[in-house]
């Protein structure tokens, strides 16, 4: 009797350059949401991990004033959370800007 073990062999070609940029796939609070708590943090979820320390995030009010705060990456790199240094103001609209954000393959976020 002959016994043998057959295992699958997978040939992989080297991956080419990453040409798919990261995209925002979720936000909390959601875009356009009203009556958001004034002490809320803003979390953005991405389609793939980001390179930590590359790019910038800004939260701005109606008057284009930048809101100070701290930015943290999730352990898997697929989400960032911005916590404002001070409470936000009632009745104001806020928007964020991302610049230079990229994935580990250096594909840049293009907004949207």
CNS distance restraints for C-alpha pairs under 8 A (distance, minus, plus):
assign (resid  17 and name CA) (resid 105 and name CA) 6.87 0.50 0.50
assign (resid  18 and name CA) (resid 105 and name CA) 5.23 0.50 0.50
assign (resid  18 and name CA) (resid 106 and name CA) 7.38 0.50 0.50
assign (resid  18 and name CA) (resid 107 and name CA) 6.40 0.50 0.50
assign (resid  19 and name CA) (resid 105 and name CA) 7.93 0.50 0.50
assign (resid  19 and name CA) (resid 107 and name CA) 5.92 0.50 0.50
assign (resid  20 and name CA) (resid 107 and name CA) 6.35 0.50 0.50
assign (resid  21 and name CA) (resid 102 and name CA) 7.12 0.50 0.50
assign (resid  21 and name CA) (resid 103 and name CA) 6.99 0.50 0.50
assign (resid  21 and name CA) (resid 107 and name CA) 4.75 0.50 0.50
assign (resid  21 and name CA) (resid 108 and name CA) 5.37 0.50 0.50
assign (resid  21 and name CA) (resid 109 and name CA) 5.38 0.50 0.50
assign (resid  21 and name CA) (resid 110 and name CA) 7.27 0.50 0.50
assign (resid  22 and name CA) (resid  46 and name CA) 6.20 0.50 0.50
assign (resid  22 and name CA) (resid  47 and name CA) 5.56 0.50 0.50
assign (resid  22 and name CA) (resid  48 and name CA) 5.74 0.50 0.50
assign (resid  22 and name CA) (resid  49 and name CA) 7.65 0.50 0.50
assign (resid  22 and name CA) (resid  50 and name CA) 7.48 0.50 0.50
assign (resid  22 and name CA) (resid 102 and name CA) 6.76 0.50 0.50
assign (resid  22 and name CA) (resid 103 and name CA) 6.30 0.50 0.50
assign (resid  22 and name CA) (resid 107 and name CA) 7.17 0.50 0.50
assign (resid  22 and name CA) (resid 108 and name CA) 6.87 0.50 0.50
assign (resid  22 and name CA) (resid 109 and name CA) 5.29 0.50 0.50
assign (resid  23 and name CA) (resid  46 and name CA) 5.39 0.50 0.50
assign (resid  23 and name CA) (resid  47 and name CA) 5.33 0.50 0.50
assign (resid  23 and name CA) (resid  48 and name CA) 7.63 0.50 0.50
assign (resid  23 and name CA) (resid 109 and name CA) 6.34 0.50 0.50
assign (resid  23 and name CA) (resid 110 and name CA) 7.83 0.50 0.50
assign (resid  23 and name CA) (resid 111 and name CA) 7.37 0.50 0.50
assign (resid  24 and name CA) (resid  44 and name CA) 6.53 0.50 0.50
assign (resid  24 and name CA) (resid  45 and name CA) 5.71 0.50 0.50
assign (resid  24 and name CA) (resid  46 and name CA) 4.49 0.50 0.50
assign (resid  24 and name CA) (resid  47 and name CA) 6.36 0.50 0.50
assign (resid  25 and name CA) (resid  44 and name CA) 7.69 0.50 0.50
assign (resid  25 and name CA) (resid  45 and name CA) 5.62 0.50 0.50
assign (resid  25 and name CA) (resid  46 and name CA) 5.29 0.50 0.50
assign (resid  25 and name CA) (resid  47 and name CA) 5.92 0.50 0.50
assign (resid  26 and name CA) (resid  30 and name CA) 7.61 0.50 0.50
assign (resid  26 and name CA) (resid  44 and name CA) 5.83 0.50 0.50
assign (resid  26 and name CA) (resid  45 and name CA) 4.86 0.50 0.50
assign (resid  26 and name CA) (resid  46 and name CA) 6.97 0.50 0.50
assign (resid  27 and name CA) (resid  31 and name CA) 7.07 0.50 0.50
assign (resid  27 and name CA) (resid  42 and name CA) 7.39 0.50 0.50
assign (resid  27 and name CA) (resid  43 and name CA) 5.66 0.50 0.50
assign (resid  27 and name CA) (resid  44 and name CA) 4.56 0.50 0.50
assign (resid  27 and name CA) (resid  45 and name CA) 6.15 0.50 0.50
assign (resid  28 and name CA) (resid  42 and name CA) 5.73 0.50 0.50
assign (resid  28 and name CA) (resid  43 and name CA) 5.16 0.50 0.50
assign (resid  28 and name CA) (resid  44 and name CA) 6.60 0.50 0.50
assign (resid  29 and name CA) (resid  33 and name CA) 6.50 0.50 0.50
assign (resid  29 and name CA) (resid  36 and name CA) 7.31 0.50 0.50
assign (resid  29 and name CA) (resid  42 and name CA) 6.30 0.50 0.50
assign (resid  29 and name CA) (resid  43 and name CA) 7.30 0.50 0.50
assign (resid  36 and name CA) (resid  40 and name CA) 7.16 0.50 0.50
assign (resid  38 and name CA) (resid  87 and name CA) 5.34 0.50 0.50
assign (resid  38 and name CA) (resid  88 and name CA) 4.70 0.50 0.50
assign (resid  38 and name CA) (resid  89 and name CA) 6.32 0.50 0.50
assign (resid  38 and name CA) (resid  90 and name CA) 6.88 0.50 0.50
assign (resid  39 and name CA) (resid  84 and name CA) 7.68 0.50 0.50
assign (resid  39 and name CA) (resid  86 and name CA) 7.63 0.50 0.50
assign (resid  39 and name CA) (resid  87 and name CA) 4.94 0.50 0.50
assign (resid  39 and name CA) (resid  88 and name CA) 6.39 0.50 0.50
assign (resid  40 and name CA) (resid  83 and name CA) 7.27 0.50 0.50
assign (resid  40 and name CA) (resid  84 and name CA) 7.84 0.50 0.50
assign (resid  40 and name CA) (resid  87 and name CA) 7.90 0.50 0.50
assign (resid  41 and name CA) (resid  81 and name CA) 6.60 0.50 0.50
assign (resid  41 and name CA) (resid  82 and name CA) 5.64 0.50 0.50
assign (resid  41 and name CA) (resid  83 and name CA) 4.54 0.50 0.50
assign (resid  41 and name CA) (resid  84 and name CA) 6.64 0.50 0.50
assign (resid  42 and name CA) (resid  81 and name CA) 5.50 0.50 0.50
assign (resid  42 and name CA) (resid  82 and name CA) 5.10 0.50 0.50
assign (resid  42 and name CA) (resid  83 and name CA) 6.52 0.50 0.50
assign (resid  43 and name CA) (resid  79 and name CA) 6.78 0.50 0.50
assign (resid  43 and name CA) (resid  80 and name CA) 5.60 0.50 0.50
assign (resid  43 and name CA) (resid  81 and name CA) 4.23 0.50 0.50
assign (resid  43 and name CA) (resid  82 and name CA) 6.36 0.50 0.50
assign (resid  44 and name CA) (resid  79 and name CA) 5.47 0.50 0.50
assign (resid  44 and name CA) (resid  80 and name CA) 5.44 0.50 0.50
assign (resid  44 and name CA) (resid  81 and name CA) 6.50 0.50 0.50
assign (resid  45 and name CA) (resid  78 and name CA) 5.84 0.50 0.50
assign (resid  45 and name CA) (resid  79 and name CA) 4.30 0.50 0.50
assign (resid  45 and name CA) (resid  80 and name CA) 6.72 0.50 0.50
assign (resid  46 and name CA) (resid  50 and name CA) 7.88 0.50 0.50
assign (resid  46 and name CA) (resid  78 and name CA) 5.13 0.50 0.50
assign (resid  46 and name CA) (resid  79 and name CA) 5.87 0.50 0.50
assign (resid  47 and name CA) (resid  78 and name CA) 6.94 0.50 0.50
assign (resid  48 and name CA) (resid  77 and name CA) 7.75 0.50 0.50
assign (resid  48 and name CA) (resid  78 and name CA) 5.55 0.50 0.50
assign (resid  48 and name CA) (resid 103 and name CA) 7.08 0.50 0.50
assign (resid  49 and name CA) (resid  76 and name CA) 6.62 0.50 0.50
assign (resid  49 and name CA) (resid  77 and name CA) 4.48 0.50 0.50
assign (resid  49 and name CA) (resid  78 and name CA) 4.20 0.50 0.50
assign (resid  49 and name CA) (resid  79 and name CA) 7.58 0.50 0.50
assign (resid  49 and name CA) (resid 103 and name CA) 5.93 0.50 0.50
assign (resid  49 and name CA) (resid 104 and name CA) 7.26 0.50 0.50
assign (resid  50 and name CA) (resid  77 and name CA) 5.38 0.50 0.50
assign (resid  50 and name CA) (resid  78 and name CA) 6.15 0.50 0.50
assign (resid  50 and name CA) (resid 101 and name CA) 7.17 0.50 0.50
assign (resid  50 and name CA) (resid 102 and name CA) 5.69 0.50 0.50
assign (resid  50 and name CA) (resid 103 and name CA) 4.25 0.50 0.50
assign (resid  50 and name CA) (resid 104 and name CA) 6.23 0.50 0.50
assign (resid  51 and name CA) (resid  77 and name CA) 7.31 0.50 0.50
assign (resid  51 and name CA) (resid 101 and name CA) 7.48 0.50 0.50
assign (resid  51 and name CA) (resid 102 and name CA) 5.97 0.50 0.50
assign (resid  51 and name CA) (resid 103 and name CA) 5.20 0.50 0.50
assign (resid  51 and name CA) (resid 104 and name CA) 5.24 0.50 0.50
assign (resid  52 and name CA) (resid  73 and name CA) 7.07 0.50 0.50
assign (resid  52 and name CA) (resid  77 and name CA) 7.26 0.50 0.50
assign (resid  54 and name CA) (resid 100 and name CA) 6.67 0.50 0.50
assign (resid  54 and name CA) (resid 101 and name CA) 5.81 0.50 0.50
assign (resid  54 and name CA) (resid 102 and name CA) 6.86 0.50 0.50
assign (resid  55 and name CA) (resid  98 and name CA) 7.25 0.50 0.50
assign (resid  55 and name CA) (resid  99 and name CA) 5.43 0.50 0.50
assign (resid  55 and name CA) (resid 100 and name CA) 4.03 0.50 0.50
assign (resid  55 and name CA) (resid 101 and name CA) 4.28 0.50 0.50
assign (resid  55 and name CA) (resid 102 and name CA) 7.21 0.50 0.50
assign (resid  56 and name CA) (resid  97 and name CA) 7.90 0.50 0.50
assign (resid  56 and name CA) (resid  98 and name CA) 5.68 0.50 0.50
assign (resid  56 and name CA) (resid  99 and name CA) 5.25 0.50 0.50
assign (resid  56 and name CA) (resid 100 and name CA) 6.42 0.50 0.50
assign (resid  56 and name CA) (resid 101 and name CA) 6.60 0.50 0.50
assign (resid  57 and name CA) (resid  71 and name CA) 7.83 0.50 0.50
assign (resid  57 and name CA) (resid  96 and name CA) 6.92 0.50 0.50
assign (resid  57 and name CA) (resid  97 and name CA) 5.67 0.50 0.50
assign (resid  57 and name CA) (resid  98 and name CA) 4.71 0.50 0.50
assign (resid  57 and name CA) (resid  99 and name CA) 6.71 0.50 0.50
assign (resid  58 and name CA) (resid  66 and name CA) 6.53 0.50 0.50
assign (resid  58 and name CA) (resid  67 and name CA) 7.24 0.50 0.50
assign (resid  58 and name CA) (resid  96 and name CA) 5.41 0.50 0.50
assign (resid  58 and name CA) (resid  97 and name CA) 5.11 0.50 0.50
assign (resid  58 and name CA) (resid  98 and name CA) 6.65 0.50 0.50
assign (resid  59 and name CA) (resid  66 and name CA) 5.81 0.50 0.50
assign (resid  59 and name CA) (resid  67 and name CA) 5.43 0.50 0.50
assign (resid  59 and name CA) (resid  68 and name CA) 7.83 0.50 0.50
assign (resid  59 and name CA) (resid  94 and name CA) 6.74 0.50 0.50
assign (resid  59 and name CA) (resid  95 and name CA) 5.76 0.50 0.50
assign (resid  59 and name CA) (resid  96 and name CA) 4.38 0.50 0.50
assign (resid  59 and name CA) (resid  97 and name CA) 6.55 0.50 0.50
assign (resid  60 and name CA) (resid  64 and name CA) 5.25 0.50 0.50
assign (resid  60 and name CA) (resid  65 and name CA) 5.26 0.50 0.50
assign (resid  60 and name CA) (resid  66 and name CA) 4.52 0.50 0.50
assign (resid  60 and name CA) (resid  67 and name CA) 5.66 0.50 0.50
assign (resid  60 and name CA) (resid  94 and name CA) 5.52 0.50 0.50
assign (resid  60 and name CA) (resid  95 and name CA) 5.47 0.50 0.50
assign (resid  60 and name CA) (resid  96 and name CA) 6.11 0.50 0.50
assign (resid  60 and name CA) (resid  97 and name CA) 7.97 0.50 0.50
assign (resid  61 and name CA) (resid  65 and name CA) 5.50 0.50 0.50
assign (resid  61 and name CA) (resid  66 and name CA) 6.84 0.50 0.50
assign (resid  61 and name CA) (resid  67 and name CA) 7.32 0.50 0.50
assign (resid  61 and name CA) (resid  92 and name CA) 6.83 0.50 0.50
assign (resid  61 and name CA) (resid  93 and name CA) 5.90 0.50 0.50
assign (resid  61 and name CA) (resid  94 and name CA) 4.46 0.50 0.50
assign (resid  61 and name CA) (resid  95 and name CA) 6.54 0.50 0.50
assign (resid  62 and name CA) (resid  92 and name CA) 6.59 0.50 0.50
assign (resid  62 and name CA) (resid  93 and name CA) 5.67 0.50 0.50
assign (resid  62 and name CA) (resid  94 and name CA) 6.27 0.50 0.50
assign (resid  67 and name CA) (resid  84 and name CA) 6.68 0.50 0.50
assign (resid  67 and name CA) (resid  85 and name CA) 7.71 0.50 0.50
assign (resid  68 and name CA) (resid  84 and name CA) 5.88 0.50 0.50
assign (resid  68 and name CA) (resid  85 and name CA) 5.51 0.50 0.50
assign (resid  68 and name CA) (resid  86 and name CA) 7.62 0.50 0.50
assign (resid  69 and name CA) (resid  82 and name CA) 6.57 0.50 0.50
assign (resid  69 and name CA) (resid  83 and name CA) 5.38 0.50 0.50
assign (resid  69 and name CA) (resid  84 and name CA) 4.04 0.50 0.50
assign (resid  69 and name CA) (resid  85 and name CA) 4.31 0.50 0.50
assign (resid  69 and name CA) (resid  86 and name CA) 7.64 0.50 0.50
assign (resid  70 and name CA) (resid  82 and name CA) 5.61 0.50 0.50
assign (resid  70 and name CA) (resid  83 and name CA) 5.30 0.50 0.50
assign (resid  70 and name CA) (resid  84 and name CA) 6.52 0.50 0.50
assign (resid  70 and name CA) (resid  85 and name CA) 7.01 0.50 0.50
assign (resid  71 and name CA) (resid  80 and name CA) 6.77 0.50 0.50
assign (resid  71 and name CA) (resid  81 and name CA) 5.69 0.50 0.50
assign (resid  71 and name CA) (resid  82 and name CA) 4.51 0.50 0.50
assign (resid  71 and name CA) (resid  83 and name CA) 6.55 0.50 0.50
assign (resid  72 and name CA) (resid  80 and name CA) 5.56 0.50 0.50
assign (resid  72 and name CA) (resid  81 and name CA) 5.25 0.50 0.50
assign (resid  72 and name CA) (resid  82 and name CA) 6.51 0.50 0.50
assign (resid  73 and name CA) (resid  77 and name CA) 5.71 0.50 0.50
assign (resid  73 and name CA) (resid  78 and name CA) 7.59 0.50 0.50
assign (resid  73 and name CA) (resid  79 and name CA) 5.92 0.50 0.50
assign (resid  73 and name CA) (resid  80 and name CA) 4.53 0.50 0.50
assign (resid  73 and name CA) (resid  81 and name CA) 6.49 0.50 0.50
assign (resid  74 and name CA) (resid  78 and name CA) 6.41 0.50 0.50
assign (resid  74 and name CA) (resid  79 and name CA) 5.27 0.50 0.50
assign (resid  74 and name CA) (resid  80 and name CA) 6.06 0.50 0.50
assign (resid  74 and name CA) (resid  81 and name CA) 7.74 0.50 0.50
assign (resid  84 and name CA) (resid  88 and name CA) 7.54 0.50 0.50
assign (resid  98 and name CA) (resid 109 and name CA) 7.92 0.50 0.50
assign (resid  98 and name CA) (resid 111 and name CA) 7.42 0.50 0.50
assign (resid  99 and name CA) (resid 109 and name CA) 7.63 0.50 0.50
assign (resid 100 and name CA) (resid 108 and name CA) 6.34 0.50 0.50
assign (resid 100 and name CA) (resid 109 and name CA) 6.96 0.50 0.50
assign (resid 101 and name CA) (resid 108 and name CA) 5.71 0.50 0.50
assign (resid 101 and name CA) (resid 109 and name CA) 5.48 0.50 0.50
assign (resid 102 and name CA) (resid 106 and name CA) 5.31 0.50 0.50
assign (resid 102 and name CA) (resid 107 and name CA) 5.26 0.50 0.50
assign (resid 102 and name CA) (resid 108 and name CA) 4.17 0.50 0.50
assign (resid 102 and name CA) (resid 109 and name CA) 5.63 0.50 0.50
assign (resid 103 and name CA) (resid 107 and name CA) 5.56 0.50 0.50
assign (resid 103 and name CA) (resid 108 and name CA) 6.72 0.50 0.50
